[in-house]
Amino acid sequence: MSALEFPKGFLWGVSTAAHQVEGGNENNNWFEWEKQGRIHTGDKAGLACDWWRNAEQDFDRAKQLEMNALRISVEWSRIEPREGVFDEKALLRYRELVLALKARGLRPFLCLHHFTNPTWFERQGAWTADNAVFLFERFTERVAEALADVCSDWVTFNEPNVYTSMGYVLGEFPPGKRGDFVSTVKVMLAMLRAHAAAYRVLHRQRSDVQVGFTVNLQRFAPENPKSLADRITTRFFEDAFNGSFVHGLETGVLGPVRAMWRTVGEAKGTYDFAGFNHYGWMNVAFDRKRPADGYVRLETPPGMRVGDPGIRATYGGFDPNGLALIAEELSRMGKPIYVLEHGIPDKADKLRPWLIARAAAAMHQVIKKGVDLRGYFHWTLVDNFEWAQGWGLRFGLIELDPVTQVRTPRRSAELFAAIAKHNALRGEDVQRYAPEAFDDCFPAKVAGQVPEAGQPPGGVRGVTS
Ligand code: BGC
């Protein structure tokens, strides 16, 4: 039976984030947020997946699932619990974790900032404060001194676009501001500057590290392609949400939306790889009846598959072909590309096998076209604390009962392991785990024709488009 083979050395892994898995993080803004009852389910991260004490057991599971990479993040509030006071023991524990990954053949990707801020930093205005970049640079120096000799792949920020829109536009994340566009631009700018500073710190510490970023890239399309208002609104979403951070890195100017224009010359070209996280597709409509939502309505494209529903949140529709379309667009940045998150809230594991099989097929197609895509990190290994959705949404290849800490692998874990083991998507594995994806993954060849992905309805706009 047929198989879609991946280039040698392709990375198959999972991504995680400190606050979502470690447990016991009590010095950050999310701990405060949870105490204030701001999680829709009323949950708290609590012990999370108990990784601070015992990540190694889950690293063993990742190894059993044939993975060869794993992304973690460091928790700033553990390393610098009070301003200017650094905890050497915390740094040593992170060193232990990085070494534990390597000992299991899992290439560590280390992210410096994944949504959480130390409480002391949050109290002084976090990324809106004048000295934010300096403080983050100083933190990065300590982390680089402690870990750069053992870790060569670094991600500076996870999804600055989600951090700003959830925290300053939608009010779903701390600090809970709504419609605060002035702060949104200020924070985005500070993060871009901090990214550039961290890039240089890491390279000074060790010249051969690979330092990149990861942004959340969604697929937007006008609900009615014939409506000018829908098209303009869609374009604005693409530019403001998908495009701004990347535009800053490519050009040294935050943009491309005019109201965002700020020069950040030091950021231009500060990336050794381009990382992206992809979840949903959304249709965008201009809606006169919604002044409170900025006259915008977002809808799941009709007919697309959807994951479990969140509370006051939607991921839109799922179509893994988005991975191929985005990777192709990002290839203009001229650097290796990594999918650093992709997954679906799906407690019953009904769609995840389909999603994984289709993701592999889409990536294979784009690699064949010459795109330098080097790895796929699924979100995530074990069900973990899903931010404002608490324990309500489940993204794990492995199910977790957060009370008993009992883990139960889902079927999709077996499919993932089969792909990673063979470094290929094999027809027999798709037949076994996701038969509904078979025809899309292995389309019958029409004589003389190579099947092509559909044309993108939306895009990640940068300087070239
Ligand atoms: C975030 C993760 C989160 C995932 C699923 C991404 O935006 O980086 O932390 O768990 O989406 O919601």
Boltz pocket constraint, residues with backbone or C-beta under 6 A from the ligand:
constraints:
  - pocket:
      binder: B
      contacts: [[A, 17], [A, 20], [A, 158], [A, 159], [A, 162], [A, 216], [A, 277], [A, 341], [A, 379], [A, 385], [A, 386], [A, 387], [A, 395]]
      max_distance: 6.0
